[in-house]
Amino acid sequence: MDYFFEHLLSEFQLPLRNPVLVFSLLLFIILLSPILLRRAQIPAIIGLIISGVIIGPHGLRLIGERTMESEGSIKLFSTIGLLYIMFMAGLELEMNQFKKYLNKSLSFGFFTFAIPIALGYPLCLYVLHLSPMASLLTASMFATHTLVAYPIVSKYGLSKHSSVAITVGGTILTDTAVLIILAIISSATHGSLDFAFWVRLVTSLTIFSLIMFLIIPKVAKWFFSKLDSEKSSQYIFVLSVVFFAAFLAEVAGVEHIIGAFVAGLVLNRLIPHNSILMNRIEFIGNSLFIPFFLIFVGMVVDYKVFFQGTWPLVIAGILTAFAIFSKWLAALATQLMFGMSKIERQIIFGLSTSHAAATLAIIMVGYDEGRGILDINIVNGTVLLILFTCMTASFVTENAGKKLLIQISENSDLDHNETKLRNKHIMVSMNELQGNESLIEFALLVSDPKVINPLSVVSVYPDNDKAELMIRKSRKSLEDIVKHFSGHEAKINTIATIDHNLSSGIARVSKELVTDIIILNDSRQMSLIKRIVGDDRDHLLDVCNKTIFFCQLDKPAVSYDKIVLVTPPLSELEPTFNLWAERIIRLGKELSINVELYGTSATFERFQKVGVANKLDFSAKLIEIETTEDFFLLYTKSIHNIVVFCSSRIGSVSYEPLIESFAQKIEKACPNNDTIFIYPGIEAENYYSSYQDISANPISAGVETFQKITREVGNIFKKSDVENEEK
């Protein structure tokens, strides 16, 4: 027994050497880091790097330098993650958008590449006192950028806007040019830049290009066509191509990441973005290989140098400031050249100012001890550069996106095509075998009577030993529901299915049915663990992009006196506003009750237009509020009202940090009222889903706290004013 404990303690001596234990530690970090940092809105890329700093040889020394540098453990996975990042960058590029705005993309690509290089090289050479080779490599790092903020414009429905398309096209050009420079620098470190070097480089790159662009596409196309049903074999083939391309690039005398990037370009057209194969490529990369690389980067960082003098801090400050300034200059030059608006310039600047994946790849190649081009100060400064540029990109893109949406909304009006709701199909999700009548009645009330097949009732159960028993019971219950509503003219479809969990099942079935709206029962009971990790509501919102109605309906619909609708500012700019607004208008029309809207005049005006466009007679009243918190100051409570709150998803145009707590306040303020919480759907096109783990939300915990304090103070004064008026 003593021997067992001694052996156990020896395994936990620092630094850890057991590869199994080290691997387990890293997996736990990959698992817990996003969960813990999501509440603080810290991007996952920063969280994983910080985790690497903490456990690395310069932090708590849980992992020592020998373990970190071992080819058979962390460094191998880190190399795979680096190749995976560059492969995904090539695989996810949208070629059609690039062709459409080719001329403007070429101009922006030139500006966003040339300006950082031209100004960054002398800055690094004469101010930071780097060597000519290190100055060129660092300047090329300024030129590259990662579209971290792209999910923001995608959620806002601006992915097709010209300014966004120009930025995406420019990204292709500048990243490709930077990789060419990296190839030259990498080759130059092994010899001089004489005539023989250029002959070898051109010859080897020509052979490499012929193999990759002529032979590999034909082989890949044949393989995918012959083994279309073997998804696992297809994934293994893709990985084989990536690593073979990386090997060929090294043989050609350039960096292996260039080979991975070219492999992504070659396979771009052969792997559809919405295919099962693409899903597997993204899942494995984002969940395993890429996090290993980010943790490894954190282990390299030596934070102690920041406390050994001012020079490391000066380097970090100069790198960050110039990276942001050079991208702003490139956006300004593009604006002036094509006569674009100020808001469009802000969109271009916001999307192009963030540095992440490619920046890390370039700096880590330059830091490689085999070359020694860059020192640890540049690596540390680059980590801070990534942090601040991602924050800046998120803030600028979010604000500019909202302004652009307002501008578009003011210059356009509702037309017939905009108000036409695709299939107008509602999916009612229910797992309880009893007490669902009120939910289905509500769904029928808000359905369009002209639609022949407006409603599907779905039950999802976990795939376990009791699955078959629950399916049989559910089908019997669903048959009773159909009989109960057999007198209604609308046809009700019923589906009982199984899935890994409720949220995934609902999301899957909603896609199969091409559903517009999902309606389901909502529980006001939430345990402590659910508040920390996230309840089923949060999980469903993560996996499903449909418009979702969370309903707490205990009273009969005929008992409602009024619909109290609360909308945050800019709700009318959400892409699915017309979708849910029409359903609320139909509810008021069917019940012959008024809609009392607490929101802005712009939201109310848009709400009325939806009713007019759909030829619905209804009565609505506006009670104007500046923020959602003002609702509690003006609302007169009544248990006969149904309270409808239009919430919003994180990152959407109408989202604000106080919305999440506001939903809980409504539940406390109106405990006896029936409530509906609406989460508008998003119509995002994930061209850059490889960067989904890199959160586009800013690190705004301090900003949120300041907003809460100022609004609470404002509410105190408003309450005082109301009391004085009453006296």
C-alpha positions, -999 to +999 in steps of 0.1 A: +000+000+000+028+024+009+045+016-025+012+024-043+009+059-026+046+066-032+043+057-069+011+078-071+028+108-056+058+104-078+036+106-109+023+140-097+057+156-091+061+188-110+067+191-139+045+162-150+062+136-171+037+109-176+024+114-212-011+100-203-015+124-174-002+153-195-027+145-222-055+142-197-046+176-183-047+193-217-080+177-226-095+190-193-083+225-202-098+222-237-131+211-221-134+236-193-117+267-207-146+277-231-172+269-204-156+291-177-145+319-200-178+321-219-195+339-191-168+366-191-171+368-229-133+361-233-126+347-268-117+310-267-084+316-286-072+340-258-085+316-231-065+287-244-033+308-248-037+320-212-042+284-201-009+275-218+008+304-200-005+292-166+005+255-169+037+260-190+073+261-179+072+298-173+040+296-151+031+269-126+054+244-144+028+217-146+045+209-179+082+214-183+103+223-212+115+187-219+079+175-221+068+205-242+096+200-267+092+162-270+084+152-306+062+124-294+038+145-273+027+181-272+049+194-300+036+168-324-001+177-317+009+214-319+024+209-353-008+192-365-029+220-351-008+246-369-012+227-402-049+224-395-053+261-391-038+269-424-056+240-441-090+254-428-080+289-440-077+277-475-107+253-474-131+280-462-123+308-486-153+318-506-142+320-543-175+333-557-175+364-536-139+370-546-147+369-583-178+392-580-158+421-565-125+412-581-112+447-589-121+463-556-108+432-537-075+435-556-072+471-546-080+465-510-058+434-510-029+456-523-035+483-497-039+460-467-007+442-478+016+470-490+009+496-464+018+474-434+048+461-452+061+495-464+056+512-430+062+482-408+096+473-421+114+506-412+095+506-379+108+472-369+143+479-383+150+514-368+126+516-338+126+480-326+162+474-338+154+440-353+175+424-380+165+429-417+151+394-419+132+397-386+119+431-397+105+417-429+089+388-412+073+410-385+061+435-411+045+406-430+028+396-398+012+431-398-001+425-433-020+394-426-054+393-408-080+368-397-117+375-401-125+370-364-154+395-366-170+379-397-197+360-376-210+394-365-218+407-400-231+372-408-256+373-380-266+409-390-274+396-425-247+417-441-226+389-455-236+398-491-228+435-487-201+448-510-179+461-482-179+426-466-172+409-499-143+433-507-127+425-473-131+388-478-115+390-512-086+411-499-080+385-472-073+359-499-047+382-516-029+395-486-026+361-468-014+345-500+012+372-505+024+369-469+028+332-473+050+337-503+072+361-483+073+335-455+085+309-481+113+332-492+124+340-457+122+303-447+144+293-476+168+322-471+176+310-436+191+279-450+213+297-475+221+329-493+197+347-517+219+341-548+209+331-583+211+294-575+187+299-546+161+315-569+165+288-595+160+261-569+131+279-553+113+285-586+119+250-599+108+233-566+077+255-563+068+248-599+070+210-593+050+214-561+023+235-578+020+210-607+015+181-583-010+200-561-031+217-587-031+191-615-026+157-600-042+159-565-076+174-577-081+145-601-072+119-575-094+136-549-124+138-573-121+102-582-118+091-546-148+111-534-169+098-563-160+062-557-164+063-519-192+087-515-209+067-487-176+061-467-174+094-448-147+081-425-125+070-454-130+104-470-118+122-438-087+100-436-080+108-473-083+145-466-058+143-437-035+123-459-036+150-486-029+178-460+001+161-445+014+149-479+012+185-491+030+198-460+058+172-467+060+183-504+063+219-493+092+211-471+109+192-498+104+222-521+122+243-496+093+263-482+073+260-449+050+231-443+021+255-435+022+267-471+016+231-482-014+228-458-028+261-471-025+250-507-042+217-498-071+237-485-073+257-518-071+225-539-099+207-520-120+239-516-144+231-545-145+193-538-158+196-502-192+214-499-194+238-469-225+222-456-215+186-461-210+159-435-173+157-444-169+194-438-186+191-404-162+164-394-132+183-405-143+214-385-153+194-355-121+175-350-099+205-358-117+229-336-122+205-307-087+188-306-059+198-329-062+236-330-067+240-292-034+220-287-016+245-309-030+274-290-021+259-256+014+253-270+017+290-280+008+300-244+035+277-230+061+295-251+051+329-237+073+341-208+052+367-190+080+374-166+098+394-191+071+421-188+083+427-152+120+428-160+119+462-177+099+486-199+113+474-233+091+443-236+061+464-228+072+490-254+076+463-280+041+450-273+026+485-274+043+494-307+033+461-324-003+465-313-007+502-321+009+499-355-011+467-364-044+486-358-032+519-374-019+502-406-052+484-412-071+517-406-049+533-433-057+505-457-094+508-451-092+546-456-073+543-489-100+519-501-127+542-491-112+572-509-104+552-540-139+539-546-159+567-530-173+545-502-192+558-471-177+562-437-197+533-424-184+510-451-149+520-443-156+511-406-169+477-417-137+470-438-115+482-409-133+462-383-132+430-403-095+433-413-079+446-381-081+414-361-050+391-361-052+355-350-046+322-369-022+333-397-004+357-374+003+330-349+015+307-376+040+332-390+054+343-356+058+307-344+077+298-376+100+328-371+105+319-334+115+283-342+148+277-325+162+261-356+161+296-372+161+320-343+148+349-365+125+363-337+131+365-300+106+359-271+097+396-268+082+395-303+062+364-294+049+379-262+040+411-279+022+392-306+000+375-280-010+409-267-015+421-302-039+393-309-059+401-277-063+438-284-069+436-322-096+410-316-113+433-291-110+463-314-124+443-344-154+432-324-163+466-311-158+484-345-176+458-365-205+455-341-211+493-340-206+498-378-229+468-385-257+484-365-252+518-383-252+501-417-284+482-409-301+514-398-290+531-430-303+503-452-336+503-432-341+540-437-334+538-475-357+508-481-393+498-473-412+466-468-421+449-500-441+418-509-411+395-511-398+406-477-431+399-459-437+366-476-429+339-451-413+309-469-432+278-458-449+294-427-444+261-409-445+259-371-429+230-351-443+224-316-419+205-294-432+185-265-419+157-244-446+156-217-473+132-226-500+154-210-509+190-207-499+201-242-533+213-254-526+250-246-493+249-265-510+235-296-539+259-293-515+288-292-496+275-323-529+272-342-539+308-332-507+323-346-507+301-378-517+314-412-551+298-421-542+299-457-514+274-452-524+239-458-498+222-436-489+248-409-480+227-379-460+197-368-459+182-333-426+166-324-414+145-294-377+139-290-364+113-265-328+103-256-313+072-273-311+048-243-326+015-232-360+031-226-361+048-261-384+023-277-409+023-248-410+061-247-415+062-285-445+039-283-460+059-255-453+092-273-469+079-305-501+069-286-502+103-269-497+121-303-525+101-318-548+113-290-537+149-297-546+146-334-580+132-324-585+161-299-578+187-326-594+167-355-622+194-357-596+220-367-592+227-404-555+227-402-536+194-407-513+185-378-483+163-384-469+142-356-433+129-352-417+108-324-380+104-327-348+099-308-315+118-306-285+123-283-303+150-264-335+172-267-318+203-282-300+184-309-332+165-318-352+197-320-326+214-342-323+184-365-360+179-370-366+216-375-342+215-405-358+184-419-392+201-417-379+235-430-395+250-400-397+288-395-407+289-358-402+264-329-427+266-300-420+247-268-428+247-231-405+266-209-398+260-172-392+287-147-372+263-125-335+264-130-309+247-107-276+263-097-255+239-119-277+249-149-270+286-143-233+279-143-230+255-172-261+266-192-296+252-192-315+235-220-326+270-233-290+281-238-281+248-255-310+249-279-301+285-289-265+274-295-274+245-319-306+259-335-308+291-356-346+291-360-369+316-343-378+300-310-409+308-287-403+297-251-439+296-238-452+295-202-489+291-209-511+282-179-543+302-186-568+298-214-562+323-242-596+338-238-587+351-204-561+375-218-570+412-217-539+425-235-506+415-251-477+433-235-449+432-260-414+443-248-387+448-275-351+460-270-338+488-292-329+478-328-352+448-327-367+458-361-333+453-377-332+416-369-334+395-401-364+375-388-383+404-373-412+401-398-415+364-390-423+366-354-440+400-355-467+386-378-474+358-354-479+382-325-502+404-346-522+373-356-526+364-319-540+398-311-563+397-341-576+362-333-582+371-296-595+406-304-572+422-279-547+451-281-510+449-284-492+472-261-456+476-274-429+488-251-400+498-274-387+525-297-407+543-323-387+527-351-396+492-338-433+502-335-433+517-371-418+485-385-443+464-364-472+482-379-459+478-415-458+441-410-494+440-401-504+462-430-483+442-455-500+410-443-535+426-444-541+420-407-565+443-388-552+448-353-549+474-326-515+484-313-503+511-289-468+524-283-453+531-250-419+545-259-389+534-238-352+541-243-339+509-227-356+476-217-351+485-180-376+514-184-404+488-189-406+482-151-411+519-144-440+523-168-458+490-168-491+486-148-493+450-136-523+428-144-525+390-141-547+389-171-520+402-195-498+379-215-462+392-214-442+387-246-405+396-245-385+397-277-350+387-265-320+384-287-291+361-292-255+369-282-239+388-311-271+398-327-278+434-337-303+441-308-283+422-282-271+440-251-256+425-219-286+434-197-310+413-218-301+381-200-309+394-166-339+412-179-356+379-187-352+368-151-366+401-139-397+396-159-402+362-144-399+377-109-420+408-116-448+389-134-449+355-116-486+350-122-486+360-159-484+338-189-451+346-206-435+341-240-398+346-246-390+350-283-355+345-296-354+357-332-337+333-357-305+341-375-298+337-411-260+333-410-238+319-438-207+304-421-181+310-447-155+311-420-168+285-396-132+273-390-130+303-367-161+297-348-140+289-317-126+323-320-155+343-304-164+374-322-179+390-290-156+416-274-141+412-240-166+436-224-170+425-188-159+459-175-180+477-201-211+457-191-205+464-154-202+501-161-234+500-182-253+483-154-242+508-128-251+538-150-285+524-159-293+515-123-284+551-112-306+564-141-335+542-129-332+557-094-336+592-108-365+581-131-383+566-101-378+598-082-393+618-110-423+595-113-429+597-075-427+635-076-452+637-105-476+615-086-474+637-055 
